[in-house]
Amino acid sequence: MAVYTYFGGMDGLWKALRQEGFTRLAAQLAAVKMSADPVRDLAALGAAYLANALENPDLYRVMFDAGFDLEDTGAADETLDRLVRAIGRAKTNSRFRDEVDPLELATQSWTIGHGLASLVATGPLPHQALTHGVPMLTALFTSAGDEPGRCRQSVERGWGRMRPATPR
């Protein structure tokens, strides 16, 4: 009962858990060191997103329960904003076409990461399915204007931490 009293009931507890999930995710993404290769950085951010989901699968599930508000939407917004900024850098470095909308491409990239995270961390796919991230992100970033061979190398370098592993 003390937990419910402290959080003002089940709704307050769920709201605090969602907030904690996005706060942890924002910290995980902030820990990704940016490099001179923005496409590598986009893949590394995706890998960090997945690592966060795999390390905290129950919290990850709660994060996306939109039935409860967040105390600070800035933490959730910051996760997407990191992708948007990396895409802006890729455009500046002529890796993506000028007409690419950073928010749209960031949303598409997040969708790939979220789908893999949901299906591996909390769903039916084995960890080996994480290898699908490289071709999916390569196809997405190539469609935004990156050169296929260079893109593949960048994505592989950024995605490197997502080697299939045996679940804990």
C-alpha positions in Angstrom: 0.0 0.0 0.0 2.9 2.4 0.7 3.9 2.4 -3.0 0.4 3.3 -4.1 0.2 6.0 -1.4 3.5 7.5 -2.4 2.5 7.7 -6.1 -1.1 8.6 -5.5 -2.5 5.3 -6.8 -1.9 3.0 -9.7 -2.2 5.7 -12.3 0.5 7.7 -10.6 2.8 4.6 -10.3 2.3 3.9 -14.0 3.0 7.5 -15.0 6.2 7.5 -13.0 7.3 4.2 -14.6 6.7 5.6 -18.1 8.7 8.6 -17.2 11.5 6.5 -15.8 11.6 4.5 -19.0 12.0 7.6 -21.2 14.5 9.1 -18.8 16.6 6.0 -19.0 16.3 5.9 -22.8 17.3 9.5 -23.1 20.4 8.8 -21.0 21.3 5.7 -23.1 21.0 7.8 -26.3 23.0 10.7 -24.7 25.9 8.2 -24.0 26.3 7.5 -27.8 29.4 9.3 -28.9 28.9 11.2 -32.1 31.5 10.7 -34.8 32.3 12.3 -38.1 29.9 9.9 -39.8 26.3 10.9 -39.1 24.9 7.7 -40.8 27.0 5.6 -38.4 25.7 7.7 -35.6 22.0 7.1 -36.6 22.6 3.4 -36.6 24.4 3.7 -33.2 21.4 5.5 -31.8 19.2 2.8 -33.1 21.4 0.2 -31.4 21.3 2.1 -28.2 17.5 2.2 -28.4 17.4 -1.6 -28.8 20.0 -2.1 -26.0 17.8 -0.1 -23.7 14.7 -2.2 -24.6 16.6 -5.5 -24.2 18.1 -4.5 -20.8 14.7 -3.3 -19.5 11.9 -5.3 -21.4 9.2 -4.8 -18.7 9.9 -1.0 -18.4 10.1 -0.8 -22.2 6.5 -2.2 -22.4 5.3 0.3 -19.9 6.9 3.3 -21.8 4.6 3.0 -24.7 1.3 2.6 -22.7 -0.2 5.9 -23.8 -3.1 5.5 -21.4 -1.0 7.4 -18.9 0.6 10.8 -19.3 4.3 11.6 -18.8 5.4 14.0 -16.1 7.9 15.5 -18.5 7.3 15.0 -22.2 10.8 16.5 -22.9 12.5 13.2 -22.1 10.4 11.5 -24.8 10.8 14.3 -27.2 14.6 14.3 -26.7 14.9 10.7 -27.9 13.4 11.6 -31.3 15.2 15.0 -31.5 18.6 13.2 -31.3 17.6 11.3 -34.5 16.4 14.5 -36.1 19.7 16.2 -35.4 21.8 13.3 -36.7 19.7 13.4 -39.9 20.3 17.1 -40.2 24.1 16.4 -40.0 23.8 13.8 -42.7 22.1 16.3 -45.0 24.8 18.9 -44.2 27.4 16.3 -45.1 25.6 15.5 -48.4 24.8 11.9 -47.2 21.1 12.6 -47.6 19.3 14.6 -50.2 18.3 18.2 -49.3 14.6 17.5 -49.7 14.7 14.8 -47.0 12.5 15.8 -44.1 14.5 15.0 -40.9 11.5 14.4 -38.7 9.9 12.1 -41.3 13.1 10.1 -41.7 13.7 10.0 -37.9 10.2 8.6 -37.5 10.8 5.9 -40.1 14.1 5.0 -38.4 12.4 4.9 -35.0 9.7 2.6 -36.4 12.3 0.1 -37.5 14.0 0.2 -34.1 10.7 0.0 -32.2 9.5 -2.9 -34.3 12.6 -4.9 -33.7 12.6 -4.0 -30.0 9.0 -5.0 -29.6 9.4 -8.3 -31.4 12.7 -9.3 -29.8 12.6 -7.8 -26.3 8.9 -8.4 -25.6 7.7 -10.6 -28.4 8.2 -13.8 -30.4 11.4 -13.2 -32.4 14.8 -14.5 -31.3 17.8 -12.2 -30.7 19.2 -13.3 -34.1 16.5 -11.1 -35.7 18.4 -8.1 -34.7 20.6 -8.7 -37.7 17.7 -7.5 -39.8 18.4 -3.9 -38.6 21.4 -3.5 -40.9 19.6 -4.2 -44.2 16.5 -2.3 -43.1 18.3 0.8 -42.1 20.6 0.6 -45.1 17.6 0.5 -47.4 16.0 3.4 -45.5 19.1 5.6 -45.6 19.9 4.7 -49.2 16.3 5.8 -50.1 17.2 9.1 -48.5 20.1 9.5 -50.9 23.1 7.8 -49.3 25.4 5.7 -51.5 24.6 2.0 -50.9 28.1 0.7 -50.2 29.1 3.6 -48.0 25.8 3.5 -46.2 26.1 -0.3 -45.5 29.5 0.2 -43.9 28.3 3.1 -41.8 25.2 1.2 -40.6 27.3 -1.9 -39.8 29.7 0.2 -37.7 26.9 1.9 -35.8 24.9 -1.3 -35.4 27.9 -3.3 -34.2 26.8 -3.5 -30.6 23.6 -5.3 -31.6 25.2 -8.6 -32.3 22.8 -11.5 -31.7 23.2 -12.8 -28.2 21.7 -15.4 -26.0 18.9 -13.8 -23.8 19.6 -13.5 -20.1 
